[in-house]
Amino acid sequence: MVKEYLSNTTRDFLASCEKMPNSTETRIKFIQKDGWIGYELAKKILDRVKEMVERPRNSRMHSLLVIGSTDNGKTSIRKRIEEIYKRYPDDKGRVIWPVVSIQMPPNPTELSFINAIIKGMLQPCYYGKPHMALEEAIELLISHKVRLLMIDEVHHIIRLTPAKQRIIMDLIKFISNEAELPFVAFGTEEATNIFSYDPQLKNRFKKMEIPRWQADSNFLRLMFSFISVLPLKQPSLLTTNPKAPDAADIELAEAILDKTNGTIGEISMVIRNSAIVAIRDKEEKITKKIVLELEFESSETPVM
């Protein structure tokens, strides 16, 4: 019987497990691995990034600010972008970096921010004067044909005094202008305030917000995506159409959401842990009973 509720990769993996002596633990390890779950907003962000990477260069590149609460998918999106745009050698043996990914230092200074860019390209830190390090960073970005610079944890800037914040924000503008480079910045809601203080940056950085999940059709589509990558022998959802769900599917979705704070990190953990229970108990599908009895403590009050 063809298991239509599974992706091709998961279906093939499940079929291969039937020949293994310890398929239960093999399937559980498969579930525990981090994997990409493509949902509508994440795909929109990836599409925007693709457009930014392929856009012709100019001195005022438009950038993107991705806002979301902790554990709500920002890191997964960043890692997916890193996977798509890996460095590679050109025909002359030079390393091309389509995308360079860094984290904003916890208490950034002018030099530590520039060195984060340099280290992001696997080069040794510069210990001289900041303006010399800046010249080196820009030269690296240009010579390696970088098309996009990603900055995670950009909200760390808010810990600085207003004067020091201005230095970092001016650096971002300068690097973007000199290297003709767009940025994608990831941060919490605090980052919105930082960028709103500077009219130029507010205009350049278009905001996309990752909201917490609610009990709606988007969440049902997310559940379908999760179910498709879990190697369970029975379908956890009764329908194959998230726009016309069965009443039992809605109850299961609400039970999962009520268990969490609405972030995709906690939702993923509840679904994956429920799938593991389903395998160990030989249920082979996620049920409302499994979810309700699951030992899980949310970090915050569930979304109502």
C-alpha positions as CSV (number, residue, x, y, z in Angstrom):
1,M,0.0,0.0,0.0
2,V,1.4,3.4,-1.0
3,K,1.7,5.8,1.9
4,E,0.5,9.0,0.2
5,Y,0.7,11.0,3.4
6,L,4.5,10.7,3.4
7,S,7.1,12.5,1.3
8,N,9.0,10.4,-1.2
9,T,12.2,10.5,0.9
10,T,10.4,9.5,4.1
11,R,8.4,6.8,2.3
12,D,11.6,5.3,0.9
13,F,13.3,5.5,4.3
14,L,10.3,3.7,6.0
15,A,10.4,1.0,3.3
16,S,14.2,0.5,4.0
17,C,13.6,0.2,7.7
18,E,11.5,-3.0,7.2
19,K,14.7,-4.8,6.4
20,M,16.5,-3.6,9.5
21,P,16.8,-5.7,12.7
22,N,16.4,-2.6,14.9
23,S,14.1,-0.4,12.8
24,T,12.4,1.2,15.9
25,E,15.5,3.0,17.1
26,T,16.5,3.8,13.5
27,R,13.2,5.5,12.9
28,I,13.4,7.4,16.2
29,K,16.9,8.7,15.4
30,F,15.5,9.9,12.0
31,I,12.7,11.8,13.8
32,Q,15.2,13.4,16.2
33,K,17.3,14.8,13.4
34,D,16.9,18.5,12.5
35,G,15.2,18.8,9.2
36,W,13.8,21.6,7.0
37,I,10.0,22.1,7.2
38,G,9.0,24.4,4.4
39,Y,5.9,26.5,5.3
40,E,4.4,29.4,3.4
41,L,6.1,32.3,5.1
42,A,9.5,30.6,5.2
43,K,9.2,30.0,1.5
44,K,8.3,33.7,0.9
45,I,11.4,34.7,2.8
46,L,13.6,32.3,0.8
47,D,12.0,33.7,-2.4
48,R,12.9,37.2,-1.3
49,V,16.4,36.2,-0.5
50,K,16.8,34.6,-4.0
51,E,15.7,37.9,-5.5
52,M,18.2,39.8,-3.4
53,V,21.1,37.5,-4.4
54,E,20.3,37.7,-8.1
55,R,19.5,41.4,-8.2
56,P,22.0,43.6,-10.2
57,R,24.4,45.5,-7.8
58,N,24.0,49.1,-7.0
59,S,25.1,51.5,-4.2
60,R,21.7,51.5,-2.4
61,M,20.8,47.8,-2.1
62,H,17.5,47.1,-0.4
63,S,17.7,44.7,2.5
64,L,15.5,42.5,4.7
65,L,14.8,42.4,8.5
66,V,13.2,39.2,9.7
67,I,11.6,39.5,13.1
68,G,10.4,36.7,15.3
69,S,10.3,35.6,18.9
70,T,12.9,33.2,20.3
71,D,12.5,29.6,19.0
72,N,10.1,30.6,16.2
73,G,12.1,29.5,13.1
74,K,14.6,32.3,12.4
75,T,17.6,30.1,12.8
76,S,16.1,27.3,10.7
77,I,15.5,29.8,7.9
78,R,19.1,31.2,8.2
79,K,20.5,27.6,8.1
80,R,18.4,26.8,5.0
81,I,19.8,29.9,3.2
82,E,23.3,28.8,4.1
83,E,22.6,25.3,2.7
84,I,21.3,26.7,-0.6
85,Y,24.1,29.2,-1.1
86,K,27.2,27.3,-0.2
87,R,30.7,28.6,-1.2
88,Y,32.3,27.0,-4.3
89,P,35.4,27.4,-6.4
90,D,35.2,29.2,-9.7
91,D,37.1,28.0,-12.9
92,K,40.2,29.8,-11.7
93,G,40.2,28.1,-8.2
94,R,39.0,31.2,-6.4
95,V,36.4,30.7,-3.6
96,I,33.1,32.3,-4.3
97,W,30.9,33.1,-1.3
98,P,27.3,33.8,-2.5
99,V,26.2,34.3,1.1
100,V,28.2,35.1,4.2
101,S,26.5,34.4,7.5
102,I,27.5,35.8,10.9
103,Q,26.2,36.5,14.4
104,M,26.2,39.9,15.9
105,P,28.5,39.8,18.9
106,P,26.7,39.9,22.3
107,N,28.1,43.4,23.1
108,P,29.3,44.6,19.7
109,T,32.1,47.1,19.2
110,E,33.1,48.5,15.8
111,L,36.0,46.1,15.6
112,S,34.2,43.0,16.9
113,F,31.4,43.5,14.4
114,I,33.9,43.8,11.5
115,N,35.9,40.8,12.8
116,A,32.7,38.8,12.8
117,I,32.4,39.4,9.1
118,I,36.1,38.5,8.5
119,K,35.7,35.3,10.6
120,G,32.6,34.5,8.7
121,M,34.8,34.1,5.6
122,L,37.2,31.8,7.6
123,Q,39.9,34.5,7.8
124,P,41.9,35.4,11.0
125,C,40.7,38.2,13.1
126,Y,42.2,41.7,12.6
127,Y,43.8,43.2,15.7
128,G,44.7,46.6,14.3
129,K,42.7,49.8,14.0
130,P,39.0,49.4,13.1
131,H,39.3,51.4,9.9
132,M,42.0,49.1,8.6
133,A,39.9,46.0,9.5
134,L,37.0,47.6,7.7
135,E,39.1,48.0,4.5
136,E,40.1,44.3,4.8
137,A,36.5,43.1,5.3
138,I,35.2,45.1,2.3
139,E,38.0,43.8,0.1
140,L,37.2,40.2,1.2
141,L,33.5,40.8,0.4
142,I,34.2,42.2,-3.0
143,S,37.0,39.7,-4.0
144,H,35.0,36.7,-3.0
145,K,31.9,38.0,-4.9
146,V,29.6,38.0,-1.9
147,R,26.0,38.6,-2.9
148,L,24.4,38.8,0.5
149,L,25.4,39.2,4.1
150,M,23.3,37.7,6.8
151,I,23.4,38.9,10.4
152,D,21.7,36.8,13.2
153,E,20.9,38.1,16.7
154,V,20.9,41.7,15.3
155,H,18.9,42.8,18.4
156,H,22.2,42.6,20.4
157,I,22.8,46.2,19.2
158,I,20.1,47.5,21.5
159,R,22.4,46.7,24.5
160,L,24.7,49.6,23.5
161,T,24.4,53.3,24.2
162,P,22.7,55.3,21.5
163,A,26.1,56.7,20.4
164,K,27.6,53.2,20.0
165,Q,24.4,51.9,18.3
166,R,24.9,54.7,15.7
167,I,28.4,53.5,15.0
168,I,27.2,49.9,14.2
169,M,24.3,51.1,12.2
170,D,26.5,53.5,10.2
171,L,28.9,50.6,9.6
172,I,26.0,48.5,8.1
173,K,25.2,51.3,5.7
174,F,28.8,51.9,4.8
175,I,29.5,48.2,4.1
176,S,26.3,47.9,2.1
177,N,27.2,51.0,0.0
178,E,30.9,50.1,-0.6
179,A,30.4,46.4,-1.3
180,E,27.1,47.0,-3.1
181,L,25.7,44.4,-0.8
182,P,22.2,43.6,0.5
183,F,21.8,42.4,4.1
184,V,19.3,40.0,5.8
185,A,19.1,40.7,9.5
186,F,17.4,38.3,11.9
187,G,16.3,39.4,15.4
188,T,13.6,39.8,18.0
189,E,11.0,42.6,18.1
190,E,13.6,44.8,19.8
191,A,15.4,45.0,16.4
192,T,12.5,46.8,14.9
193,N,13.1,49.7,17.3
194,I,16.8,49.9,16.4
195,F,16.2,50.2,12.7
196,S,13.3,52.6,13.1
197,Y,15.6,55.2,14.6
198,D,17.5,55.7,11.3
199,P,15.2,56.8,8.4
200,Q,17.7,55.5,5.8
201,L,17.9,52.0,7.4
202,K,14.2,51.9,8.0
203,N,13.7,52.6,4.3
204,R,16.3,50.0,3.2
205,F,15.4,47.2,5.5
206,K,11.9,45.8,4.6
207,K,10.4,44.0,7.6
208,M,9.0,40.5,7.5
209,E,7.6,39.2,10.7
210,I,7.3,35.5,11.8
211,P,4.2,35.5,14.0
212,R,3.3,32.8,16.5
213,W,1.1,30.1,15.2
214,Q,-2.7,30.2,15.6
215,A,-5.3,27.5,15.1
216,D,-6.1,28.2,11.4
217,S,-5.6,26.7,8.0
218,N,-1.9,27.8,8.0
219,F,-1.3,25.7,11.1
220,L,-3.0,22.7,9.5
221,R,-0.7,23.1,6.5
222,L,2.2,23.1,8.8
223,M,1.0,19.9,10.5
224,F,0.7,18.3,7.0
225,S,4.3,19.2,6.3
226,F,5.5,17.7,9.6
227,I,3.5,14.5,9.2
228,S,5.0,14.0,5.8
229,V,8.5,13.7,7.1
230,L,7.8,11.4,10.1
231,P,8.3,7.7,9.4
232,L,5.0,6.5,10.9
233,K,3.2,3.5,9.4
234,Q,-0.2,5.1,9.7
235,P,-1.5,8.5,8.8
236,S,-2.0,10.8,11.8
237,L,-4.5,13.0,9.8
238,L,-7.7,11.7,8.3
239,T,-7.8,14.1,5.3
240,T,-5.2,15.1,2.7
241,N,-6.7,18.5,2.2
242,P,-5.9,21.2,4.9
243,K,-8.5,23.5,3.5
244,A,-11.2,20.9,4.3
245,P,-10.0,19.2,7.5
246,D,-11.8,16.4,9.3
247,A,-13.1,17.4,12.8
248,A,-10.7,14.9,14.4
249,D,-7.8,16.6,12.6
250,I,-8.9,20.0,13.9
251,E,-9.0,18.6,17.5
252,L,-5.5,17.1,17.1
253,A,-4.1,20.4,15.8
254,E,-5.7,22.3,18.7
255,A,-4.3,19.8,21.2
256,I,-0.8,20.2,19.8
257,L,-1.1,24.0,19.7
258,D,-2.5,24.2,23.3
259,K,0.5,22.3,24.5
260,T,2.9,25.0,23.3
261,N,3.5,28.7,23.3
262,G,2.8,28.9,19.6
263,T,6.4,28.9,18.4
264,I,7.5,26.5,15.7
265,G,10.3,25.3,18.0
266,E,7.9,24.0,20.6
267,I,5.4,22.8,18.0
268,S,8.2,20.7,16.4
269,M,9.2,19.3,19.7
270,V,5.6,18.2,20.7
271,I,5.0,16.7,17.2
272,R,8.3,14.8,17.1
273,N,8.1,13.6,20.7
274,S,4.5,12.4,20.1
275,A,5.7,10.5,17.0
276,I,8.4,8.8,19.1
277,V,5.7,7.7,21.6
278,A,3.5,6.5,18.8
279,I,6.4,4.3,17.5
280,R,7.3,2.9,21.0
281,D,3.7,2.2,21.8
282,K,3.1,0.6,18.4
283,E,0.3,3.1,17.7
284,E,2.1,4.2,14.5
285,K,0.3,7.5,14.3
286,I,0.0,10.7,16.4
287,T,-3.3,10.8,18.3
288,K,-5.0,13.4,20.5
289,K,-4.5,11.0,23.5
290,I,-0.8,10.8,22.9
291,V,-0.5,14.6,22.7
292,L,-2.6,15.2,25.8
293,E,-0.6,12.7,27.9
294,L,2.8,13.8,26.6
295,E,5.1,15.2,29.3
296,F,6.1,18.6,28.0
297,E,6.5,21.9,29.7
298,S,6.1,25.0,27.6
299,S,8.3,28.0,28.2
300,E,5.3,30.3,28.2
301,T,1.6,30.4,28.5
302,P,0.0,28.7,25.4
303,V,-1.5,30.9,22.7
304,M,-5.3,31.3,23.2
